Amino acid sequence: MWSWLNVRIGFFLATRQLRRASLWTTSLIIFVMVLTFLNLVVVSGILVGLMQGAIDAVRTKYTSDVIVSTLDDKRYIENAPSVISLIKTLPEVEALSARYRQGGTLEANYKTRKDSDKPNTAPAVVVGINPEEENSVTGIAGDLIEGEFLAPGDYDKVVLGNYLLTQYFPIETPGFTTLDNVGIGTKIRLSVGDVTREVEVKGIIKSKVDEIAMRAFMVDSQMRSLIGRTDGNVAEIAVHVTPGTDPAVVRDAILLRGVGQYAKVQTFEDAQPKFLRDIINMFNMLGAGFSSIGLVVASITIFIVIFINAITRRKYIGILKGIGIHGRAIEYSYAFQSIFYAVIGSGIGLALVYGALVPLFLAHPINFPFSDGILVAPLGQTMFRVALLIVSTVIAGYIPAWMIIRKNTLDSILGR
């Protein structure tokens, strides 16, 4: 029978026993709780962070907060100059970058190639940009590993993504080719449609975002002359919103002004492929499965500790019952001990995760081949795991106490 008096007595007995407990035993149990908490949070956090790092990179380096792109049946955004002017009038927009885009082919070593040799070519997406606007939105110049980024007055110069060059992407796959022996200052042929032009490699960008790594960048004014377009109709507009602004608000504002009839308007989340969200959900499930093993181990550990503790204190428990302490109060005392272990362990774990691990992974992400992995630990999910750990620990601590206390009082006192 539950009573407030039993709870108070149970709490008193728990604190008294904890004060008299071995420091090493208490520390070891708390250490197990900390490891269990980290297993619950960090395993799934790293798995999800693997994909979240890729998503963050796409947002930062390619789509920005809102991306305006061509309709599925169009090659460019119609009436693009008016669309750009309209977007610039929105107070929530901090910067934007308009891009021309068209498929092309790059060719190297054409001056020394014999007629019998296979051409050294690579397919590429050729993108015309305003260097200053693009850098203000995506900070792409910071990804240079060789050479220099484009300047507004550059003529016949390109910056290449690393997936276009053999030295940075040594892959041998039928149907996919990269350029050999190309570096800063190398002359290459750039073909877009029926137009071919000799250009010089000014810089090389290394990125784990495919849309960047597979591109050849040039100044927009030259791109317009290359594709013969003088109407200013671009293929992409990346929009960076002011800090604290919900990208969906800007997206809806743009659509409300009728831009949807000329282009697709998406937030960075809308532009994510569905398979990425599916992978994140799958990794969450895998992390939960792996973490549950640690939760079971911690529960068994608490069960064994409390069970041994109660067995060795059977005589003491019998005496308590003999002098009138209700058995439920003694059970509560062991439950309070379990709560103490779980709460202290979770508290230390929370401090480690948010005070050390999350900032550490942000500053030094895991270098996966296709993303910079971070640790994802949403506070809501983390607190749910804290509650799960506490509940499972209390159950694991209460059961052995209940098993011992239900024994006959006289048998417990006499050790029978």
Order of alpha helices (4+ residues) and beta strands (2+ residues): alpha-alpha-beta-alpha-beta-beta-alpha-beta-beta-beta-beta-alpha-beta-alpha-beta-alpha-beta-alpha-alpha-alpha-alpha-beta-beta-alpha-alpha
